[in-house]
Amino acid sequence: MIMIVGLGNPGRRYRGTRHNAGFEVLDELARRVGVRFRRNLRWPVLVARAVMLGRPVVMVKPQTYMNLSGTAVAPLMRRMGVGREHVVAVVDDVDLPVGRIRVRKHGGAGGHNGLRSLIEEMGGEDFARVRVGIGRPIGDTDLVKYVLGVLPAEERKIFRAAVKRAADAVECLTSEGVDAAMNRFNGSDVEQET
């Protein structure tokens, strides 16, 4: 079984913000396979089980806020018997321009507190990631304010296309493996393809 973890912040206040890219990708995947997220009574997560391109998957949206994502995900992994090598984390990335997707086999947190929490709580960094570019703020805009801000209309269209492309990357990774997903999805922007 593959566990797909989308990172974000729960609640209406954060809906549509840059930092919730992971949630948006999981919502797109759930829509594609026709499943809904349900609360888990034991841990602070929303969970949806599905078969994606012939593979059983569980999609997880931690409800602990970004910086504590690992505290919600790690116990669920242990309970379900899912090893790190079967986890795919979907996150936003300020170091990628809006519209760019990057798939990685493993790696550090890269300054992302949600990834840092996953690495600490899961006990290692050997899990795949699909990063969705949200760009860096221009000028002296505060980074926290930026990532928790709603995308302006002109960026929203590119971001929505990136969310769909990231969902494609997760599907590819799930069915064909991380190398195939890296070859197909790294190195191009949504903006160039639309």
N, C-alpha and C positions, 0 to 999 in steps of 0.2 A: 504494500500500500504506500502511496505517496501522500505526504502531508504538505499542503500548500498553505503557507502562512502569509496573509496580507497584513502589513502593519499600517496603523493609523490611530486616530483618537476617537473614542466613542462619543455619541451625543450630537444633537442638532447643531450646536455651536461650531463644530468642526467639519460639518458636511460641506463638501465642495472645496476644501482647502488643499493646498499643495501637499501638505504632509499626509493626506489621506489617500495618496495614489494607490497604495497597497490594497486598501478597502475597495476602491473603485475597480481595480483589476479583478478582484475576487467576485464583486457583484456582476461584472461582465461575464466571467466564467460560469457563475451560477445561472445566469440568464440563459446562456448557451446550452447548458445541459438540463435546464428546467427544474432546478432544485431551489429550496429556500433555506436560509440560515435559521437555526433554532438556538435558543439559549441552552447552555450546558448547566445542569443543576449543581455540578460539583466544582467547576472551575469558571473563572470569569472570561468566558469565550463564547462566541457565536460559531456554530459548526454546521456544515452542510456536507453530506456524504453523497458521492456520485460515482458513476463510471464514466471516465473521460477517455475517448478513443480506445476503448477496450481495457483500460487500466482502472482499478479501484483507487479513488482518491478521497481524502477528507480535506475540506477547505476550512481554515480556521482564521477568525478575526478576533484577536485579543481585545478585551474590553477593559484593560487596566491602564490605559494611556500609554503612549509610545515608550517612555523611558523604562517601563516595567513589563514590556511585552514578554520577555523570557519567563517571568514568574508565572504567567498564565499558560504558556506553551509547553514548557519542559515537563511539568507533571502529566499533562495530557499525552505527550509523546511516550513517556514511561508507561503510562496506563495502557496505551494502545500498542506498545511494543514496536514503535517506529524509531529507527536509528537516524542519526544525523544525515547519513548518506541518502536517506529517503525524504529529506525535507527540502522544500523550495521556498525561500523567503522572497516576497515581493515588496519592494520599498521605493520611496522617492529618493532622488539623488540631486543635490544642489550643484555637484561638480559636472553634471551633464546638462547640455542645453535642453530647453523645452522641446520635447518631441523625440529625443534620442533614447534608445533602449540599449541596455548592456546586460548581457548574460555572463555570469561567472560561475566557475565550479566551486570556488571557496575564496576565502580572503578575510582580511580584517574588517573592522567596523567602518573605517574610513570617516570617522567623525560622526557617524550616525548612531544616536543613542539607543534607538530601537534594536539595531543590529548588535550593538554592544551588549545589551541586555540578553538577547538570544544567545550570543556566544558564551557569556558568563554562565547563564543558567543551564544551557545545553551541554556545557563542558568542552566546547571546541568550535572551530570555525570551518570545519569540513562539511559544509552544506551549500547547495546551489543558491544563487540569488538572481533575481530579475530586477534590475534597477530601472526606474522610470525618471528620465530627466525633467527637472523642474527649473533649472537655471539658478543663477545667483542673483541676489538683489543688486540693483544699480545704485551707485553712490553710497551714502552713509545709512541706508535703510538697515534697521536691526534685523539680523538673521532670523531670530525667533518670530518676530512680527511677520516677516516675509513668508516663512514656511507655514505659519498658521493663518495666512491671508488667503482670500479667495482669488482665483485667477481672473485677470481682466478678460473681457470678452474676446479680444484679439488673440490671446494666448489659449483660451479655453478650447477653441476648435482644434488647435494643434495637440493640446493635451488629451482631448477625447480620442483623437486618432491614435495617440501614443498608448493610451489605456487599452484600446482594441489590439494594437500591435503587441503590447506586452502580454495580453491574454493569448494571442497566437503563439508567442514565444513559450509561455507556460505549457500550452498544449503540445508543442513540438518537443519540449524538454521531457514531458511526461511520456510521450509515445516513442520518441526516437533517441532520447538521451541528451545530455548537456552539450556534448561536442557538436552535434547537429544544430542545436539551438544557437550556440555561439557562432557557428559558421553562417547561419542564415540571418541572424538578427543583429549582430554586432557590426558597427561601422557605418550605419546609414541613419539618416534622420527621417522622421515621418514627413517633415516639411518638404523634403526633396522628392518624396514619392507621391504626394498628393497633387 
